[in-house]
Each structure stands twice: as C-alpha cells, then as structure tokens.
Amino acid sequence: MNDTQGQAPANLAEISFEDALRELEGIVTSLERGDVSLDDAITAFERGTALKAHCQARLEEARMKVEQIRLPTDGSPPGESAPFSVDG
C-alpha cells in the first residue's frame, strides 16, 4: 500500500481523474498481490472505494457536459451549447 500513499492529495476534490484512476490501479494491484497487512488492506480498500466514487462522479459530469452539446442536423460543428448544471 505504501507505493500509492503520498503520490496524490488525500482530498479527492484536488485530484484529477487520471491521478485517481492511477492510484486506484495501484491499490488494486497491491491488494491482488496480497503484500499488505490486514490493517493496510482495509485502509486501501476504503481509499479505493472513495477513489472509485470520485472517478464515477467525474465520468458522469463529463457525460452530462457532452450531452449538453447540441449538434446541428446537417452535421456541422455545434454553434451553441447549453450550460451545464450539476443539479440536473
């Protein structure tokens, strides 16, 4: 677990999607190898769960932004886009 600690900010609001995914992959690899103590495995699992939720939220935000783009029927580039709102 130590190879993922300290590489990324603990606050998920400050971590990019790519960094969160990289840290999550490191946690999974470490847990799969079984080279961590039980306490470290529990801590890693908790961090991994938080990272997964963070990644899912960022992907959903990106999906919503893409859906807001209005494509003209003639296939030309969009002339406008609707503002994105997290609230729906």
C-alpha positions as CSV (number, residue, x, y, z in Angstrom):
1,M,0.0,0.0,0.0
2,N,2.9,2.4,0.6
3,D,3.6,2.8,-3.1
4,T,0.3,4.7,-3.5
5,Q,0.3,6.7,-0.4
6,G,1.8,10.2,-0.7
7,Q,1.6,10.3,-4.5
8,A,-1.8,12.1,-4.7
9,P,-3.6,14.5,-2.5
10,A,-5.7,13.0,0.2
11,N,-8.5,15.4,-0.6
12,L,-10.4,13.9,-3.6
13,A,-11.6,17.4,-4.7
14,E,-7.9,18.2,-5.5
15,I,-7.1,15.0,-7.5
16,S,-7.6,14.7,-11.3
17,F,-9.5,11.8,-12.8
18,E,-6.3,10.4,-14.2
19,D,-4.4,10.6,-10.9
20,A,-7.3,9.0,-9.1
21,L,-7.5,6.2,-11.6
22,R,-3.7,5.6,-11.4
23,E,-3.9,5.5,-7.6
24,L,-6.9,3.1,-7.7
25,E,-5.0,0.8,-10.1
26,G,-2.0,0.8,-7.7
27,I,-4.3,-0.1,-4.8
28,V,-5.9,-3.0,-6.8
29,T,-2.5,-4.3,-7.8
30,S,-1.2,-4.2,-4.3
31,L,-4.3,-5.9,-2.9
32,E,-4.2,-8.6,-5.6
33,R,-0.6,-9.4,-4.8
34,G,-1.5,-9.7,-1.1
35,D,1.6,-7.9,0.1
36,V,-0.1,-5.7,2.6
37,S,-1.1,-6.3,6.2
38,L,-4.8,-6.7,7.1
39,D,-5.0,-3.1,8.5
40,D,-3.3,-1.7,5.4
41,A,-5.6,-3.7,3.2
42,I,-8.7,-2.3,5.0
43,T,-7.3,1.2,4.7
44,A,-6.5,0.6,1.0
45,F,-10.0,-0.8,0.3
46,E,-11.6,2.3,1.9
47,R,-9.4,4.6,-0.1
48,G,-10.1,2.6,-3.2
49,T,-13.9,2.9,-2.6
50,A,-13.6,6.6,-2.3
51,L,-11.4,6.8,-5.5
52,K,-13.9,4.7,-7.4
53,A,-16.8,7.0,-6.4
54,H,-14.7,10.1,-7.4
55,C,-13.9,8.6,-10.8
56,Q,-17.6,7.7,-11.4
57,A,-18.7,11.2,-10.5
58,R,-16.1,12.8,-12.8
59,L,-17.2,10.5,-15.7
60,E,-20.8,11.4,-15.1
61,E,-20.0,15.1,-15.1
62,A,-18.2,14.6,-18.4
63,R,-21.1,12.6,-19.9
64,M,-23.5,15.3,-18.9
65,K,-21.3,18.0,-20.5
66,V,-21.1,16.1,-23.7
67,E,-24.9,15.6,-23.8
68,Q,-25.4,19.3,-23.4
69,I,-23.7,19.9,-26.8
70,R,-26.4,20.4,-29.5
71,L,-25.4,19.0,-32.8
72,P,-27.0,20.5,-35.9
73,T,-28.9,18.1,-38.1
74,D,-26.6,18.9,-41.1
75,G,-23.6,17.5,-39.2
76,S,-21.8,20.8,-39.0
77,P,-20.0,21.8,-35.8
78,P,-22.2,22.9,-32.9
79,G,-23.0,26.6,-32.9
80,E,-24.1,26.7,-29.3
81,S,-24.2,24.5,-26.2
82,A,-26.4,24.6,-23.2
83,P,-24.9,25.5,-19.9
84,F,-24.0,22.5,-17.7
85,S,-25.7,22.2,-14.4
86,V,-24.8,19.6,-11.8
87,D,-28.3,19.9,-10.4
88,G,-29.8,18.5,-13.4
